Amino acid sequence: MTLKERIQEHEGLRLHPYLDTAHIWTIGYGRNLLAKGISLEEADLMLDNDIEMATAQYDNLPEIVRWRCNNVRRDVIIEMLFQLGLVGTLKFRRMFAAVEKGDFKAAAFEMTDSLWFRQTPRRCQEMSDRMFYG
């Protein structure tokens, strides 16, 4: 058995953060998040994976939404999927209805008329502007 295999066996794999027996936040094969955190390369890899997942979710939205959106608006919705998740993004029913009609002024308004805007106003305003102006 290799060193890696022994560590994997002894540590076990946990894909979600948990408190270990010393009450330290840990993930993976015993990665101490408090002491080690993650590397820049790991953060970039996770970001790439999350963007890929959000893009796949966008690709499964109704065809009319995808047809109406240029690349700028597509990226806005993908960023919403990244930040809010699929369930959170789908709560923007009036925004999607406006997109389907090609009414990007209304779509942008619906983005700002939300709890999301109150929680992250600068980010949401920037994305709303990109939705409006395309």
N, C-alpha and C positions, 0 to 999 in steps of 0.2 A: 504494500500500500504506500502511495506517495505521501509526502508531507501535506500537500494540498488536500488529498482525500482524507487523511486523518483529521485535519482541522475541520473540514466539512462535516465529518461524522460527529466529532465532539461538540462543535458549535451548533450545528443544525442551521437550517435556512429559515429566516423570517423575512418576508418581503414587505412587511409593514413595521414601522417603528414600534418598539416595545420597551418597557422598563425591565432591565435584567435583574438578577438577584441582588446586585449592589445598588439598585434604583438609578441606573444610568441608562439614558436613552440609547438604544442599540438598534441596528438593522442589518440585514444580510446575514453573513456568517460572523456574527459577533463584532461588527464595526461599531466602536464607541463613537457615537456622534458628537458627544460633548468634547472629547479629547482630540478626535481626528477630523470630524466633519466630513466633507467630501472634497475632492480635488477639482480644479477648474475643468480638467478633462472629463471627469465624471459628471459635473454639472452640465457641461455642453452636450454630453451623450444623452443625459436625461431630457434636456431641452429638445434636442433633435427628435427623440422618441415621442415626446409629448406633442410636438408640432405635427409629426407624422400621424399621430392618432387623431388630433383635431382636424387635420386635413381629410382624413378618411371619413370622419363624421360629417364634414361639409359635403363631401362627395355623395353622401347618402341623403342629403336634403332633397326636397322636391325639385324636379328638373326646372320648373319655372323660376325658382329662386336662383339657381345656378345660371340659368340663361340670362336673367336680368342683370346679374352682377358682373362688372368688369373686374380686373385683377385687384384694384384698390379695394373695392367693396367686398370682394371675396376674402381678401386678407383681413378685413375688419371682422367679418363673421368668424373666420378661423381663429382670430385672436379672442373673440368672445367665447368660443368653444374652449379654447385653451384656459382662459381665466375662470369662466363660470361653469364649465362642464356642459355636457349635452342637455341635461335636465334643466339647468339654469338658463341656458340660451334659448331653449324651446319655450320658456315662459314669456318670451317677447313675441307673443302671437300677433299683436298689432303692428309691430315692426316688420315681421315677416309678411303680413298681409299687405303692407305698404310697398315692400320690396317687390312682391308679386305683381303689383299694379305699376311698378316703375316710379312710384312717388317717393323719391329719396329724401325730400324735405320732411315728409311725414315720418319716414323711417328714422331719420336722424332725431326728430323730436321725441319719438317713442323711446329711443335709447336714453335720452336725458330725463325723461319723465319716469324715473325708476329709482328703486332703492339702490341699485348698482351705481347710479350717478351720485347719490348722496354718500356712498361709501368710498368711491374712487373718482371724485369729480374731474380732476385734471385729465386722467387717462380716458375716462368716458367722453369728455368733451372733445378731446383730440380725435377719438375714434368716430364720434358722431359727425364731426366736421368732415372727416374722410368719407363717411357714408354719404353725406350731403353733396359734397363737391366731386366725389369719385376720382 
